[in-house]
């Protein structure tokens, strides 16, 4: 007899209740801050786990912690200047160190040279600048003696630690006690950002429902995220922006994308791979165009100062926001979806056109709408733009040079809320079709002259099934390209290389240096293609493909591949994971329609030949977006 499905979890709140969450939809832009004793070794917030540092050795950073330049009011002023509306600070990260004066542990800021509750000062500073206050709290704790040693614990390879008898119920009591402290000592708190559930620990282990009852009893107006392994108010994709608007059970949900400025959340002294202010601005517009928020990270230095690379970029973003914030705050997704040159957001009867790549002829084309266009103006200076509207669509005539190279915003006012009633005619672009290789390596060279093509120069690399990836020139000018198909055993790698002197190219929405090289795609064992950018890719698994791979690999493994572009070298990594390990929170295995993702984390500076990865997967329906994740380390092969 088949087992009955488990009863639905009854939560002590209604996820997404607008009485608690309306401010979040209006805010659209926030800051998350990762700071703790891990800032002292300065190799990122996972350094204890990645380098398997023993507790006694790691505690020296606790004794050294002395943030003499900590000024949370300056943090809050900087967030406000950048146009952010809320802040979230790590009260405790996975290493167990607490920035607040918890009565349940001695491993806290008040026992360091700081000698005070650093969270209280942060709360007061954020409120003084009119910002909403959020607490990040790690569910993990590699310092606590009763947190059981599992596959991602810092002591996972320590035989003595694995053999110790640990009482999980004592740790859960500690977890609930600390969250209760945070919810009861600092006045109204706007966001609880818990982090995170994974294969070995989820809602049952954390006691998530009971914990949330305590939270909402103390903070009835708070918002909570989804990482307690139950439905939350906010879904939280990390280091990626969804391609489409996230939904749960067919309904739109609140979400925010958490993004780092460089490749770490915590301070990493040698990590200079910072995103530009322009990239951050485009990410923000992209999020809002999909009805979501952007939460941008900073990792303060050990002394408490925000790195100047982050601070300078935040100030640049702030200048853009002061001119263009109207197109972000209180806006929702536009009716067009992604456009070849940018995105759209909407507020009432006004559509905001975000032009990331300004066409060389100054013509911005839109599909037809069911409303009449009354006016078009640049937000930056209010200049009116000429336009033409007919049944084929709308053409805006702007200047031939970009009014703003990061994101030039055009406000289009209609006689009523506009809805799209057609598609934009696709501009013809040069194409390279990947041929049948018959087991041999193939090199395809060519040259793109933008004078022969309308708008910005673009090269598309295609398969018979459709576009694989593309390279676009942000600034006018010709460029050369090389498409390489390389057979390595059973795997066919496709590398796209674009070169131009003194210009910037764009590949899969990731900006490359003028001589940058990027491995943009490769193949699964069964020949189905995966597109990816510098940080992650997604692979939709179908039942037939899964069965075929299982037949080819007795262990039932699927190989996932990703790439990292480091200077001008191509590095590839390969991971093999058994399907049996991909089990969602409801106990069911991954099935057709589920989404798989593979994120490359930062290259380890202590181990330069290795890279850390995270595999995550999410259900196509149900209450949880990120059900499980698995971490590991892979060797780079040059």
Secondary structure as UniProt FT lines:
FT   TURN            15..16
FT   HELIX           18..27
FT   STRAND          29..33
FT   HELIX           38..41
FT   TURN            45..46
FT   HELIX           47..50
FT   TURN            51..52
FT   HELIX           55..64
FT   TURN            68..69
FT   HELIX           72..81
FT   TURN            82..83
FT   STRAND          86..92
FT   TURN            94..95
FT   TURN            103..104
FT   HELIX           109..111
FT   TURN            113..114
FT   HELIX           118..128
FT   TURN            129..130
FT   STRAND          132..138
FT   TURN            145..146
FT   TURN            151..152
FT   TURN            154..157
FT   HELIX           159..163
FT   HELIX           168..184
FT   STRAND          191..195
FT   TURN            199..200
FT   HELIX           203..206
FT   HELIX           208..218
FT   TURN            220..221
FT   STRAND          223..225
FT   TURN            227..228
FT   STRAND          234..235
FT   STRAND          247..248
FT   TURN            249..250
FT   STRAND          251..252
FT   STRAND          254..259
FT   TURN            269..270
FT   HELIX           277..289
FT   TURN            290..291
FT   STRAND          293..298
FT   TURN            302..303
FT   HELIX           308..324
FT   HELIX           325..327
FT   TURN            328..330
FT   STRAND          332..333
FT   TURN            340..341
FT   STRAND          342..347
FT   TURN            348..349
FT   STRAND          350..355
FT   TURN            360..361
FT   STRAND          363..366
FT   STRAND          373..378
FT   TURN            379..381
FT   STRAND          386..390
FT   TURN            391..392
FT   STRAND          393..397
FT   STRAND          408..414
FT   STRAND          430..433
FT   TURN            438..439
FT   STRAND          442..448
FT   HELIX           450..452
FT   STRAND          458..463
FT   TURN            464..465
FT   STRAND          466..473
FT   STRAND          479..488
FT   TURN            489..490
FT   STRAND          491..499
FT   TURN            501..502
FT   STRAND          505..507
FT   TURN            508..509
FT   STRAND          510..512
FT   TURN            514..515
FT   STRAND          517..523
FT   TURN            525..526
FT   STRAND          529..532
FT   STRAND          536..540
FT   HELIX           543..552
FT   TURN            554..555
FT   STRAND          557..566
FT   TURN            567..568
FT   STRAND          569..578
FT   HELIX           579..581
FT   TURN            585..586
FT   TURN            592..593
FT   STRAND          595..603
FT   TURN            608..609
FT   STRAND          610..618
FT   STRAND          628..635
//
